[in-house]
Amino acid sequence: MNSLEAGPPKGSGDVVMGQGPQGNVSQGQDRESQEGTPQGNCIAKFKICNPALEVIPIHTPAPKKGSLNVAELQVGPSNAPSPSMTGPAAFGGASNFSIDGTPTFNVAARDVNNVVNNFNYEKEKEQLNKKLREKINPIINPVKKQIYCAEGTRLQLLDDITQWALKPDNHYVAWIYGLAGSGKSAVAVSLAERLREMDGQVTLALTFHCVKGQETSNTFQLVPTICYYLAQCVPQYGKALVDVFEKDASLHAGSIPIKEQLSRFLKPLYNIDQAQNAASTIIIIDGLDEWGTPEDQSIFLENLYSHLQKIGGIYIVEQAGGNKLLQGL
């Protein structure tokens, strides 16, 4: 593995955390890392000497499966007792039999109901996903990078970002920046692995690596892809997103500007209560500086942050080659 990609060995740099340019930080922070940092507390910062790092959060709890309404299964002949009936009461009028204890007869029927409910849920979900793919044209299974942090490196950084993911407070985005080859993508890959292992505490909705020359550098597909994978975590959002297109037959995701994409596609989340979900929803965007033009990047970041603060429950980890993208936010 390239030594630059792997990053410095454990303990080679000071790790600090703060809240914007006026936040308290531990020793090791320099003035350059403060420049261009937006005011306010929407950005939490993590810095390591190589590379320098910043963090910004968003939160969205995982939906509960089985929330879709399905018809109840009818078991047995029409005059059979209700599956919920238990014990001797289920055999009213019968003779020449005996029962020891208090047997329960509704278990098998309940299991059948669960199987049918799950089948109907998955079937309806696939139909919904098919409509979403047709309407918003997301990138399915975006290109993945495979290089992890070298064993024993970036441990403190990964620990700090993981703690942020568990308790992001009002920090909606985790911003990580550094020079090319300093190991940002390796941090993204290793972080994604950690978050997947924390299933139940956080939900990793998407890892999106922006790579020049690949479809992930297409400016019109980042927002639709984010929204598609959010819909996998929040089914009611998927339904609301489909409704947006069904109400406007002329709407096509690839033909509207980034700002309008974010507005039209994220506003349905405003009316969905995220508080009922126990876990935060995390999205990792790696290499944002390789996506679109600097103007596209600024428009995306500025409008994304605005929507995230109104939604709540969804958090973003973003990585780029420098902190210039933060200027003006």
N, C-alpha and C positions, 0 to 999 in steps of 0.2 A: 504494500500500500504506500502511496506517495506520502512522505512525511508531512507535507503541507496539508493534505486532505485529512490526515489522521489528527493533526493538531498537536500542540505541545503536550508533554506528559503531565500527569496529575500534579497539581500544586505549582505549575509553572507560572500562573498568573493570579492576580487578585480578583476575586469575584465580588461585585458590589451590587446593591439594589437600592433603587430610589423611586421617587414619583415626580418625574418632570425635572426641569432645571433647578427648582427651588427645594427639591426633596432632600432629606438627609441621606447621605451615603457613607459607606465605610471607607477607610483609607484605600488608596489605589486608584481613585477616580481622577482624571485629568480634565483640564478646561476644554480640550478639543472634543471630548466625548459629550460635553454639554451643549455644544453649538448646534443650532438647528433643531433642538428638541422642542416640540410643541408645548405650549402652556397647558395648565390644567392637570387633572389627575387621571385622564383616560389612558395614559401610557405608563406602564411600569417598566423600569430599566434594569437589565442585567448586563454587566460588563465583564469581559475577561480580556487580559492584555493582548491575547492573540487567539481569536479575533475579538474585536469589541462587540458588545451585544446589548440590545435593548428589547423590551417586551411590551406588547399591547394585548389585552384580553377580550373575549366574548363568551357567552354562556347559553346552552340550550339543552335541556334534559331529554333523556331518551323516552320515546313514547312507550306506552304499555301495549303489548301485543294483545290481540283478542278484543280490541276496543270497537271493532266493526260489528254492527248488528247483523245477526244471521238468524234464520228461521230455526225454531226448535225442532229436533228430530223426533218423529213419532215412532215408538217402538212397540212391536207386537200388534195384535188385533185391536180394533177400535174399542172393544169392551174390556181390554186388559187394565189392571190397576195402574195407577200413576207410578212412574219409576221412583218417586220420592217416598212412596209408602213403604214402611218397614215393619218387621215383626209380624205377629199373628193377625194384625188388622188387615194385612194384605190377603188373607185367606178366609175372609168372612163367608160363612155358609158352608165351608168345606168340612169333611168329616174323615175319621179313620187316619189321622196323622198326628204326630207330636213334634214339638220344636224345643230343643234345649237352648237356654240362653235367650238372647235377643238378637237374632240374625239381621243383617242389613242386605237388602236386595237392590239398592239403587246404585251400587258402585259400578257395575258393568254398564248400565245405561248412561251413567255420567261419563264414563270413559269414552263411550261411543259418541256422546255429544261433543266432548272435547276434540276428538279426532275430526268430526265433521266441521266444527267451528274453526279449527286450525286450517282445514282444507279450504273452506270458504274465504277465510281471511287471506291466505296466500293467493288464491285465485283472484280475488278483488284487487289485491295489491299489485299483482302482475298486470292486470288490465289497466290500472292507474299508471303504472310505470310505462306501459306501452304508449299511452296517450301523452305522457310527459316527454318521452323521447321524441315523439313526432312533433310536439309543439315547440320545445325549447332547444332541441338539437345539442344535448350535452356531449362531452367526451366521456365515453364509457371506458372504464379501466385506464385512466391516464398513465402515460409512461412513468415507470418507477425507476428510482435509483437504488443501487444495492450496496453502496459503500457505507459501512457503519464507522462510528468512532472506534479507534484502536482500543483494545482492552485496557482499562485503567485510566483512560483519558476522559476529559470533559465531565467527570462524575459530579462535581459540585454544580456545574452549570445545569446539567440535566436534572439534578435534585431540585435546584431552585425553580426551574421552569415547571417541573412537576408539581411543586407546592403551589405555584401560582395557579396552575390548572385546577387544583382542588379548592383553592380559596382566592378567586380572581377579584373579589370585591367589585369596585367600579372600574377596574382596568380591563378594557375590552379587547386589547390587542397586545401581544407579546412581540416586540420588534427585535430581531437579531440582525446585526450588520457586521461586516468585516470585509477585508480585501479578498479578491478572487483567489481561490486556492487555500483559504485559511480554514476550511473545514465546516462551513455552514451547512452544506448539503448533508454531510455525515451526521451533523447534529440533528438535522430534520429526520433522517432515517432512524437514528437511534431513539429519538424522542417518540416517534410514531410507534416503535416497538414497545416502549415503556407504557404508552397510553393504552395500547391494545391489551396489555397485561393487567390494566386497571379497570377492566370492564365491570360495570356496576357503579364505579366511582366517577368515571368520566366516559364519554362516548366519542370516539374518534370517527368523525363523519367522512373525512376526506384528507388525503395527502396529495397535493398538487405541485409537481415540479415543473416550473416554467423552463423550457429548453428551446433555444433558438433553432429554427429549422424543423421543429416538431409541432404537432397540432396544438400543444400546450402553450405555444407562443401566440396563438390566434386571439386577437383582442376581443372578438365577439363571442368566444366560447368559455371564457373564465367564469363570468357571472352565471350563465346557464348551468355550468357544471357544478358550481357551488350550490346553487338552488336545488338541482336534481338530487344531490347527495344529502342535503338537509331534509328533503322530502322523504328519504329513506328512514330517517330518524324520527320524523314528525309526520305521520300519515295524514293528519288533518290539514297540514300545510300543503301536501301534495294535491289534495282535493281542491283547496282554495286556489292553488296555482293553475290548475287545469281550468277552473272557472274563469280566470282572467282571460284566457285565450278563447274560451267558448263565448264569452260576452263580446269579444271583438275579433271577428273572423279574419280581419285584415292584418292582425298583429303577427309579426314574424320576428323571433328573437334575434336573428342575425342581421336585421335591417334597422335596428334602432340603436342610438348612441349608448355608451356605457352608463352615463348618468341616468338615462331613462330606464335602462335594463334594471339597475339597482332599485329604482323607485317602484317600478311596476311589479317586479318579482319579489321584493322583500316586504313590501307593505302588507301583504296578507298575513305575515307573521305578527303584525302589531296586535291582532285580535285573538291570538292564540296564547292561552295562559301557560307560561313555561314553569310556573311555580309548582305545578303538580308533578313535574319530573324531578327525580332525585339527583340525576347526574348532569354535569355540564357537557355541552356538545362542543367539541374542538375541531377546528379546521386548520391544517398546516399548508401554507403557501410558500414554496421555496423558489428563490431566484426571480423575485418580482421585477428586478431590474432588467431581466431578459425578456420581459413581456411588454409589447407595445412600445409607445414612445414615452419620454419623460412626462409629457402632458397627459397621456392616457393614464399613466401610473398615479399622477397627482389627483386626477379626477376620480379614479377608482378609490384611492385611499380616503380622500376627504369625504366622499359620499357614503362609503362603506361605514366609516366610524359614526357618522351621523345616524344611520339606520340602526346600527348595533346598539347604540345607547337607548333607543326607543323600544327595541325588541327585548333585550335581556335574555340571559340563558345561553347565548351562543358566543364563543370566544375564538379568536384567530391568532395563530402564530405565523408571523410573516418574516421572511428573510430576504435580504438584498445586499448588494455590494457596498453600500455606504449609507450614511444617515441623511443625505441630501433630500431624499424623498419626504422626510419629516418636516422640512422647512415649509412654513406657510400654513401648516395644518392647525 
